[in-house]
Amino acid sequence: MNDIKQQILEALQQIPKGKVMTYKTMADKFKVHPRKVAMTMKHNEHPDVYPCYKVISHSGKIGWYSGKNGIHGKVEMLKADGIEIVDGKIDTRFII
């Protein structure tokens, strides 16, 4: 696996419970395009190890999820983390 992809995946493990990060913030951190982050999330073979559901769009929208149960699964996991979702968006107080 590409080193940058592995670093992005490992960074997911550092996002605390009850918080999310945006594709843009993650991309800025690794000096890559947000699409690179999105593709890394899409091809995450171990979402139970690397919690890619914790990455959302810059606008606060939940975005897409290719893991178990699709977007509904992502919403369930975010809510289980204590993250409030209103009209398909996450309040900025949950975003790091």
MMTF fields as JSON, N, C-alpha, C and O atoms, coordinates in Angstrom:
{
  "mmtfVersion": "1.0.0",
  "mmtfProducer": "UNKNOWN",
  "numBonds": 383,
  "numAtoms": 384,
  "numGroups": 96,
  "numChains": 1,
  "numModels": 1,
  "chainsPerModel": [1],
  "groupsPerChain": [96],
  "chainIdList": ["A"],
  "bondAtomList": [4, 2, 8, 6, 12, 10, 16, 14, 20, 18, 24, 22, 28, 26, 32, 30, 36, 34, 40, 38, 44, 42, 48, 46, 52, 50, 56, 54, 60, 58, 64, 62, 68, 66, 72, 70, 76, 74, 80, 78, 84, 82, 88, 86, 92, 90, 96, 94, 100, 98, 104, 102, 108, 106, 112, 110, 116, 114, 120, 118, 124, 122, 128, 126, 132, 130, 136, 134, 140, 138, 144, 142, 148, 146, 152, 150, 156, 154, 160, 158, 164, 162, 168, 166, 172, 170, 176, 174, 180, 178, 184, 182, 188, 186, 192, 190, 196, 194, 200, 198, 204, 202, 208, 206, 212, 210, 216, 214, 220, 218, 224, 222, 228, 226, 232, 230, 236, 234, 240, 238, 244, 242, 248, 246, 252, 250, 256, 254, 260, 258, 264, 262, 268, 266, 272, 270, 276, 274, 280, 278, 284, 282, 288, 286, 292, 290, 296, 294, 300, 298, 304, 302, 308, 306, 312, 310, 316, 314, 320, 318, 324, 322, 328, 326, 332, 330, 336, 334, 340, 338, 344, 342, 348, 346, 352, 350, 356, 354, 360, 358, 364, 362, 368, 366, 372, 370, 376, 374, 380, 378],
  "bondOrderList": [1, 1, 1, 1, 1, 1, 1, 1, 1, 1, 1, 1, 1, 1, 1, 1, 1, 1, 1, 1, 1, 1, 1, 1, 1, 1, 1, 1, 1, 1, 1, 1, 1, 1, 1, 1, 1, 1, 1, 1, 1, 1, 1, 1, 1, 1, 1, 1, 1, 1, 1, 1, 1, 1, 1, 1, 1, 1, 1, 1, 1, 1, 1, 1, 1, 1, 1, 1, 1, 1, 1, 1, 1, 1, 1, 1, 1, 1, 1, 1, 1, 1, 1, 1, 1, 1, 1, 1, 1, 1, 1, 1, 1, 1, 1],
  "groupList": [{"groupName": "MET", "atomNameList": ["N", "CA", "C", "O"], "elementList": ["N", "C", "C", "O"], "formalChargeList": [0, 0, 0, 0], "bondAtomList": [1, 0, 2, 1, 3, 2], "bondOrderList": [1, 1, 2], "singleLetterCode": "M", "chemCompType": "L-PEPTIDE LINKING"}, {"groupName": "ASN", "atomNameList": ["N", "CA", "C", "O"], "elementList": ["N", "C", "C", "O"], "formalChargeList": [0, 0, 0, 0], "bondAtomList": [1, 0, 2, 1, 3, 2], "bondOrderList": [1, 1, 2], "singleLetterCode": "N", "chemCompType": "L-PEPTIDE LINKING"}, {"groupName": "ASP", "atomNameList": ["N", "CA", "C", "O"], "elementList": ["N", "C", "C", "O"], "formalChargeList": [0, 0, 0, 0], "bondAtomList": [1, 0, 2, 1, 3, 2], "bondOrderList": [1, 1, 2], "singleLetterCode": "D", "chemCompType": "L-PEPTIDE LINKING"}, {"groupName": "ILE", "atomNameList": ["N", "CA", "C", "O"], "elementList": ["N", "C", "C", "O"], "formalChargeList": [0, 0, 0, 0], "bondAtomList": [1, 0, 2, 1, 3, 2], "bondOrderList": [1, 1, 2], "singleLetterCode": "I", "chemCompType": "L-PEPTIDE LINKING"}, {"groupName": "LYS", "atomNameList": ["N", "CA", "C", "O"], "elementList": ["N", "C", "C", "O"], "formalChargeList": [0, 0, 0, 0], "bondAtomList": [1, 0, 2, 1, 3, 2], "bondOrderList": [1, 1, 2], "singleLetterCode": "K", "chemCompType": "L-PEPTIDE LINKING"}, {"groupName": "GLN", "atomNameList": ["N", "CA", "C", "O"], "elementList": ["N", "C", "C", "O"], "formalChargeList": [0, 0, 0, 0], "bondAtomList": [1, 0, 2, 1, 3, 2], "bondOrderList": [1, 1, 2], "singleLetterCode": "Q", "chemCompType": "L-PEPTIDE LINKING"}, {"groupName": "LEU", "atomNameList": ["N", "CA", "C", "O"], "elementList": ["N", "C", "C", "O"], "formalChargeList": [0, 0, 0, 0], "bondAtomList": [1, 0, 2, 1, 3, 2], "bondOrderList": [1, 1, 2], "singleLetterCode": "L", "chemCompType": "L-PEPTIDE LINKING"}, {"groupName": "GLU", "atomNameList": ["N", "CA", "C", "O"], "elementList": ["N", "C", "C", "O"], "formalChargeList": [0, 0, 0, 0], "bondAtomList": [1, 0, 2, 1, 3, 2], "bondOrderList": [1, 1, 2], "singleLetterCode": "E", "chemCompType": "L-PEPTIDE LINKING"}, {"groupName": "ALA", "atomNameList": ["N", "CA", "C", "O"], "elementList": ["N", "C", "C", "O"], "formalChargeList": [0, 0, 0, 0], "bondAtomList": [1, 0, 2, 1, 3, 2], "bondOrderList": [1, 1, 2], "singleLetterCode": "A", "chemCompType": "L-PEPTIDE LINKING"}, {"groupName": "PRO", "atomNameList": ["N", "CA", "C", "O"], "elementList": ["N", "C", "C", "O"], "formalChargeList": [0, 0, 0, 0], "bondAtomList": [1, 0, 2, 1, 3, 2], "bondOrderList": [1, 1, 2], "singleLetterCode": "P", "chemCompType": "L-PEPTIDE LINKING"}, {"groupName": "GLY", "atomNameList": ["N", "CA", "C", "O"], "elementList": ["N", "C", "C", "O"], "formalChargeList": [0, 0, 0, 0], "bondAtomList": [1, 0, 2, 1, 3, 2], "bondOrderList": [1, 1, 2], "singleLetterCode": "G", "chemCompType": "PEPTIDE LINKING"}, {"groupName": "VAL", "atomNameList": ["N", "CA", "C", "O"], "elementList": ["N", "C", "C", "O"], "formalChargeList": [0, 0, 0, 0], "bondAtomList": [1, 0, 2, 1, 3, 2], "bondOrderList": [1, 1, 2], "singleLetterCode": "V", "chemCompType": "L-PEPTIDE LINKING"}, {"groupName": "THR", "atomNameList": ["N", "CA", "C", "O"], "elementList": ["N", "C", "C", "O"], "formalChargeList": [0, 0, 0, 0], "bondAtomList": [1, 0, 2, 1, 3, 2], "bondOrderList": [1, 1, 2], "singleLetterCode": "T", "chemCompType": "L-PEPTIDE LINKING"}, {"groupName": "TYR", "atomNameList": ["N", "CA", "C", "O"], "elementList": ["N", "C", "C", "O"], "formalChargeList": [0, 0, 0, 0], "bondAtomList": [1, 0, 2, 1, 3, 2], "bondOrderList": [1, 1, 2], "singleLetterCode": "Y", "chemCompType": "L-PEPTIDE LINKING"}, {"groupName": "PHE", "atomNameList": ["N", "CA", "C", "O"], "elementList": ["N", "C", "C", "O"], "formalChargeList": [0, 0, 0, 0], "bondAtomList": [1, 0, 2, 1, 3, 2], "bondOrderList": [1, 1, 2], "singleLetterCode": "F", "chemCompType": "L-PEPTIDE LINKING"}, {"groupName": "HIS", "atomNameList": ["N", "CA", "C", "O"], "elementList": ["N", "C", "C", "O"], "formalChargeList": [0, 0, 0, 0], "bondAtomList": [1, 0, 2, 1, 3, 2], "bondOrderList": [1, 1, 2], "singleLetterCode": "H", "chemCompType": "L-PEPTIDE LINKING"}, {"groupName": "ARG", "atomNameList": ["N", "CA", "C", "O"], "elementList": ["N", "C", "C", "O"], "formalChargeList": [0, 0, 0, 0], "bondAtomList": [1, 0, 2, 1, 3, 2], "bondOrderList": [1, 1, 2], "singleLetterCode": "R", "chemCompType": "L-PEPTIDE LINKING"}, {"groupName": "CYS", "atomNameList": ["N", "CA", "C", "O"], "elementList": ["N", "C", "C", "O"], "formalChargeList": [0, 0, 0, 0], "bondAtomList": [1, 0, 2, 1, 3, 2], "bondOrderList": [1, 1, 2], "singleLetterCode": "C", "chemCompType": "L-PEPTIDE LINKING"}, {"groupName": "SER", "atomNameList": ["N", "CA", "C", "O"], "elementList": ["N", "C", "C", "O"], "formalChargeList": [0, 0, 0, 0], "bondAtomList": [1, 0, 2, 1, 3, 2], "bondOrderList": [1, 1, 2], "singleLetterCode": "S", "chemCompType": "L-PEPTIDE LINKING"}, {"groupName": "TRP", "atomNameList": ["N", "CA", "C", "O"], "elementList": ["N", "C", "C", "O"], "formalChargeList": [0, 0, 0, 0], "bondAtomList": [1, 0, 2, 1, 3, 2], "bondOrderList": [1, 1, 2], "singleLetterCode": "W", "chemCompType": "L-PEPTIDE LINKING"}],
  "groupTypeList": [0, 1, 2, 3, 4, 5, 5, 3, 6, 7, 8, 6, 5, 5, 3, 9, 4, 10, 4, 11, 0, 12, 13, 4, 12, 0, 8, 2, 4, 14, 4, 11, 15, 9, 16, 4, 11, 8, 0, 12, 0, 4, 15, 1, 7, 15, 9, 2, 11, 13, 9, 17, 13, 4, 11, 3, 18, 15, 18, 10, 4, 3, 10, 19, 13, 18, 10, 4, 1, 10, 3, 15, 10, 4, 11, 7, 0, 6, 4, 8, 2, 10, 3, 7, 3, 11, 2, 10, 4, 3, 2, 12, 16, 14, 3, 3],
  "groupIdList": [1, 2, 3, 4, 5, 6, 7, 8, 9, 10, 11, 12, 13, 14, 15, 16, 17, 18, 19, 20, 21, 22, 23, 24, 25, 26, 27, 28, 29, 30, 31, 32, 33, 34, 35, 36, 37, 38, 39, 40, 41, 42, 43, 44, 45, 46, 47, 48, 49, 50, 51, 52, 53, 54, 55, 56, 57, 58, 59, 60, 61, 62, 63, 64, 65, 66, 67, 68, 69, 70, 71, 72, 73, 74, 75, 76, 77, 78, 79, 80, 81, 82, 83, 84, 85, 86, 87, 88, 89, 90, 91, 92, 93, 94, 95, 96],
  "secStructList": [7, 7, 2, 2, 2, 2, 2, 2, 2, 2, 2, 2, 6, 6, 1, 7, 6, 6, 7, 5, 3, 3, 2, 2, 2, 2, 2, 2, 2, 2, 6, 1, 7, 2, 2, 2, 2, 2, 2, 2, 2, 2, 6, 7, 1, 7, 6, 6, 6, 1, 7, 4, 4, 4, 3, 3, 7, 6, 6, 1, 5, 7, 7, 7, 7, 7, 1, 6, 6, 2, 2, 2, 2, 2, 2, 2, 2, 2, 2, 2, 6, 6, 7, 7, 3, 3, 6, 6, 3, 3, 7, 4, 4, 4, 5, 7],
  "xCoordList": [0.853, 0.0, 0.892, 1.951, 0.441, 1.113, 1.245, 0.294, 2.426, 2.668, 1.661, 1.181, 1.332, 0.406, -0.985, -1.669, -1.397, -2.699, -2.709, -3.686, -1.629, -1.546, -1.554, -2.191, -0.857, -0.843, -2.236, -2.642, -2.959, -4.327, -5.207, -5.97, -5.1, -5.894, -5.561, -6.462, -4.295, -3.891, -4.363, -4.651, -4.441, -4.935, -6.397, -6.833, -7.145, -8.545, -8.645, -9.593, -7.668, -7.677, -7.439, -7.695, -6.952, -6.665, -7.852, -7.819, -8.895, -10.082, -10.841, -11.286, -10.993, -11.659, -13.135, -13.786, -13.642, -15.073, -15.847, -15.481, -16.909, -17.718, -17.234, -17.765, -16.229, -15.689, -15.564, -15.458, -15.577, -15.347, -14.328, -14.001, -13.837, -12.906, -13.406, -14.052, -13.118, -13.554, -12.499, -11.324, -12.946, -12.013, -10.973, -9.79, -11.415, -10.507, -9.455, -8.274, -9.856, -8.898, -7.886, -6.686, -8.385, -7.501, -6.538, -5.349, -7.055, -6.223, -5.15, -3.991, -5.534, -4.567, -3.465, -2.292, -3.852, -2.889, -1.811, -0.644, -2.219, -1.288, -0.844, -0.147, -1.261, -0.879, -1.235, -0.428, -2.492, -3.027, -4.387, -4.923, -4.927, -6.25, -7.313, -7.122, -8.419, -9.484, -9.974, -10.425, -9.885, -10.305, -9.4, -9.851, -8.132, -7.202, -7.675, -7.654, -8.096, -8.626, -9.9, -10.079, -10.78, -12.04, -11.786, -12.45, -10.837, -10.536, -9.928, -10.181, -9.139, -8.575, -9.7, -9.675, -10.683, -11.831, -12.616, -13.009, -12.839, -13.63, -13.005, -13.714, -11.683, -10.989, -10.459, -9.615, -10.962, -10.576, -11.11, -12.32, -10.218, -10.617, -10.906, -11.409, -10.587, -10.765, -11.437, -10.822, -12.708, -13.391, -13.581, -13.826, -13.47, -13.551, -12.261, -12.269, -11.16, -9.869, -9.632, -9.159, -9.967, -9.772, -11.156, -11.756, -11.666, -13.05, -13.299, -13.378, -13.417, -13.598, -14.951, -15.146, -15.879, -17.176, -17.031, -17.956, -15.883, -15.654, -15.188, -14.811, -15.21, -14.801, -16.037, -16.789, -16.229, -17.415, -16.999, -15.824, -17.95, -17.652, -17.4, -17.823, -16.713, -16.353, -17.591, -17.536, -18.69, -19.934, -20.648, -21.622, -20.161, -20.817, -21.767, -22.291, -21.992, -22.858, -22.151, -20.925, -22.939, -22.4, -21.593, -20.57, -22.032, -21.314, -21.708, -22.723, -20.923, -21.203, -20.466, -19.529, -20.874, -20.192, -20.301, -21.399, -19.154, -19.154, -19.093, -19.029, -19.113, -19.062, -20.413, -21.357, -20.474, -21.668, -22.897, -22.861, -23.955, -25.246, -25.194, -26.101, -24.141, -24.063, -24.242, -23.791, -24.901, -25.079, -25.841, -25.574, -26.784, -27.542, -26.616, -26.759, -25.676, -24.692, -23.808, -23.485, -23.416, -22.584, -23.339, -22.787, -24.591, -25.415, -25.534, -25.402, -25.779, -25.907, -24.631, -24.687, -23.474, -22.2, -21.911, -21.417, -22.218, -22.009, -22.883, -22.42, -24.138, -25.047, -24.582, -24.686, -24.067, -23.548, -22.354, -22.088, -21.64, -20.511, -20.966, -20.145, -22.278, -22.793, -22.835, -23.002, -22.685, -22.691, -24.124, -24.823, -24.533, -25.886, -25.916, -25.039, -26.941, -27.117, -28.47, -29.499, -28.466, -29.697, -29.779, -28.886, -30.86, -31.063, -29.865, -29.464, -29.303, -28.203, -26.858, -25.911, -26.768, -25.512, -25.082, -25.888, -23.794, -23.199, -22.781, -22.117, -23.171, -22.822, -21.308, -20.611, -20.807, -19.358, -18.716, -17.507, -19.482, -18.865, -18.358, -17.582, -18.79, -18.323, -17.156, -16.613, -16.778, -15.755, -14.409, -14.306, -13.393, -12.029, -11.225, -10.056],
  "yCoordList": [-1.187, 0.0, 1.243, 1.276, 2.23, 3.513, 4.11, 4.078, 4.652, 5.211, 6.28, 6.29, 7.185, 8.273, 7.711, 8.198, 6.701, 6.073, 5.455, 5.588, 4.785, 4.167, 5.243, 5.069, 6.342, 7.439, 8.044, 8.372, 8.189, 8.716, 7.762, 8.195, 6.471, 5.485, 5.509, 5.456, 5.587, 5.602, 6.87, 6.848, 7.974, 9.232, 9.094, 9.773, 8.233, 8.003, 7.496, 7.813, 6.713, 6.135, 7.197, 6.956, 8.365, 9.442, 10.386, 11.246, 10.229, 11.075, 10.582, 9.435, 11.443, 10.996, 10.666, 11.171, 9.818, 9.502, 10.804, 11.64, 10.965, 12.168, 13.297, 14.407, 13.017, 14.025, 13.433, 12.219, 14.311, 13.926, 14.892, 15.914, 14.558, 15.411, 15.519, 14.598, 16.613, 16.768, 16.217, 16.095, 15.892, 15.461, 16.546, 16.253, 17.804, 18.923, 19.046, 19.217, 18.962, 19.057, 17.922, 18.128, 16.732, 15.576, 15.759, 15.459, 16.243, 16.472, 17.523, 17.348, 18.604, 19.655, 19.105, 19.448, 18.259, 17.664, 16.866, 16.869, 16.181, 15.33, 15.93, 15.285, 17.17, 17.886, 17.108, 16.944, 16.637, 15.934, 16.547, 17.342, 16.173, 16.638, 15.883, 14.705, 16.534, 15.837, 14.561, 13.629, 14.518, 13.293, 12.118, 10.972, 12.39, 11.325, 10.731, 9.516, 11.606, 11.14, 10.335, 9.266, 10.843, 10.155, 8.768, 7.798, 8.682, 7.382, 6.422, 5.218, 6.955, 6.122, 5.574, 4.408, 6.418, 5.961, 4.903, 3.879, 5.155, 4.242, 2.85, 1.844, 2.798, 1.517, 0.974, 0.079, 1.523, 1.052, -0.377, -0.587, -1.329, -2.73, -3.143, -4.239, -2.268, -2.599, -1.45, -0.833, -1.165, -0.055, -0.276, 0.676, -1.519, -1.795, -1.382, -1.133, -1.309, -0.892, 0.596, 1.324, 1.034, 2.427, 3.056, 2.874, 3.788, 4.28, 5.414, 6.586, 5.035, 6.03, 6.739, 7.758, 6.208, 6.881, 8.235, 9.047, 8.485, 9.737, 10.874, 11.938, 10.664, 11.715, 12.193, 11.395, 13.51, 14.111, 15.213, 15.573, 15.74, 16.831, 18.134, 18.293, 19.046, 20.336, 21.141, 21.948, 20.916, 21.648, 21.126, 21.722, 20.016, 19.403, 18.291, 17.585, 18.131, 17.032, 15.706, 15.615, 14.706, 13.394, 12.796, 12.151, 12.999, 12.443, 11.004, 10.529, 10.329, 8.97, 7.999, 8.391, 6.739, 5.723, 4.388, 3.928, 3.763, 2.488, 1.285, 0.143, 1.533, 0.447, -0.22, 0.0, -1.036, -1.818, -0.911, 0.088, -1.267, -0.563, 0.842, 1.641, 1.153, 2.432, 3.629, 3.626, 4.643, 5.894, 5.679, 6.358, 4.746, 4.47, 3.908, 4.228, 3.075, 2.545, 3.648, 3.654, 4.589, 5.712, 6.558, 6.933, 6.856, 7.652, 6.935, 7.566, 5.642, 4.885, 4.955, 5.147, 4.799, 4.832, 6.223, 6.355, 7.266, 8.635, 8.907, 9.472, 8.506, 8.708, 7.912, 8.387, 6.7, 5.889, 6.563, 6.338, 7.385, 8.15, 9.419, 10.143, 9.691, 10.876, 12.116, 13.232, 11.919, 13.04, 13.299, 12.395, 14.532, 14.917, 15.279, 15.979, 14.786, 15.048, 15.713, 15.157, 16.9, 17.643, 17.98, 18.622, 17.54, 17.767, 17.301, 17.971, 16.159, 15.58, 16.25, 15.984, 17.123, 17.826, 17.655, 17.393, 17.815, 17.717, 19.109, 19.83, 19.483, 20.786, 20.924, 19.949, 22.137, 22.381, 22.036, 21.81, 21.989, 21.658, 20.223, 19.876, 19.388, 18.002, 17.802, 16.703, 18.868, 18.766, 19.262, 20.356, 18.444, 18.867, 19.191, 19.565],
  "zCoordList": [0.0, 0.0, 0.0, 0.627, -0.703, -0.776, 0.632, 1.414, 0.949, 2.284, 2.674, 3.808, 1.751, 2.076, 2.38, 3.28, 1.642, 1.906, 3.303, 4.04, 3.658, 4.977, 6.065, 7.104, 5.832, 6.806, 6.977, 8.092, 5.878, 5.942, 6.747, 7.61, 6.463, 7.198, 8.686, 9.523, 9.014, 10.42, 11.122, 12.319, 10.384, 10.971, 11.403, 12.333, 10.743, 11.124, 12.553, 13.272, 12.953, 14.296, 15.374, 16.554, 14.968, 15.916, 16.115, 16.995, 15.304, 15.455, 16.68, 16.716, 17.686, 18.92, 18.725, 17.81, 19.592, 19.579, 19.77, 20.597, 19.004, 19.096, 18.203, 18.253, 17.389, 16.471, 15.071, 14.899, 14.085, 12.694, 12.103, 12.705, 10.932, 10.216, 8.775, 8.275, 8.117, 6.73, 5.774, 6.119, 4.574, 3.526, 3.298, 3.122, 3.302, 3.047, 4.144, 3.842, 5.397, 6.498, 6.433, 6.614, 6.175, 6.059, 4.874, 4.981, 3.77, 2.584, 2.868, 2.492, 3.526, 3.866, 4.765, 4.611, 5.691, 6.623, 5.89, 6.283, 4.817, 4.078, 2.742, 1.959, 2.5, 1.28, 0.009, -0.906, 0.004, -1.164, -1.492, -0.721, -2.627, -3.028, -2.209, -1.905, -1.851, -1.11, -1.803, -1.138, -3.123, -3.832, -3.498, -3.483, -3.23, -2.829, -1.492, -1.295, -0.592, 0.694, 0.457, 1.041, -0.395, -0.689, -1.282, -0.915, -2.186, -2.799, -1.771, -1.814, -0.865, 0.199, 1.076, 1.469, 1.378, 2.173, 1.402, 1.962, 0.129, -0.708, -0.766, -0.782, -0.796, -0.931, 0.4, 0.425, 1.491, 2.821, 3.0, 3.078, 3.063, 3.179, 4.626, 4.874, 5.572, 6.983, 7.741, 8.611, 7.405, 8.079, 9.579, 10.321, 10.024, 11.458, 12.171, 13.376, 11.431, 11.976, 11.718, 12.591, 10.507, 10.087, 9.877, 8.818, 10.867, 10.853, 9.85, 10.219, 8.587, 7.53, 7.59, 6.928, 8.373, 8.514, 9.202, 9.168, 9.824, 10.545, 9.639, 10.13, 8.329, 7.394, 6.636, 6.077, 6.631, 6.015, 5.055, 4.985, 4.324, 3.393, 4.157, 5.302, 3.505, 4.091, 4.504, 5.432, 3.815, 4.099, 5.348, 5.807, 5.892, 7.043, 6.656, 7.517, 5.342, 4.895, 5.13, 5.084, 5.376, 5.711, 4.56, 4.793, 3.352, 2.213, 1.96, 2.469, 1.192, 0.78, 1.682, 2.376, 1.682, 2.478, 1.775, 1.459, 1.53, 0.812, 1.75, 1.293, 3.045, 4.022, 4.216, 3.458, 5.247, 5.55, 5.698, 6.416, 5.025, 5.044, 4.461, 4.694, 3.704, 2.997, 3.914, 5.059, 3.399, 4.131, 5.432, 6.423, 5.442, 6.668, 7.751, 8.931, 7.337, 8.284, 8.842, 10.03, 7.975, 8.416, 9.436, 10.47, 9.144, 10.059, 11.404, 12.453, 11.384, 12.634, 13.465, 14.68, 12.805, 13.53, 14.086, 15.206, 13.304, 13.787, 15.004, 15.994, 14.929, 16.069, 17.288, 18.419, 17.056, 18.16, 18.827, 20.008, 18.074, 18.62, 19.336, 19.899, 19.316, 19.978, 19.095, 19.587, 17.811, 16.868, 16.41, 15.951, 16.544, 16.149, 14.672, 14.167, 13.994, 12.572, 12.393, 12.777, 11.81, 11.582, 10.098, 9.545, 9.463, 8.03, 7.197, 6.245, 7.562, 6.8, 7.0, 6.259, 8.003, 8.261, 9.713, 10.605, 9.904, 11.227, 11.664, 10.918, 12.867, 13.419, 13.553, 13.831, 13.353, 13.39, 14.724, 14.777, 15.792, 17.093, 17.15, 18.04, 16.21, 16.149, 15.182, 15.074, 14.482, 13.433, 13.954, 14.508, 13.766, 14.142, 12.903, 13.006]
}
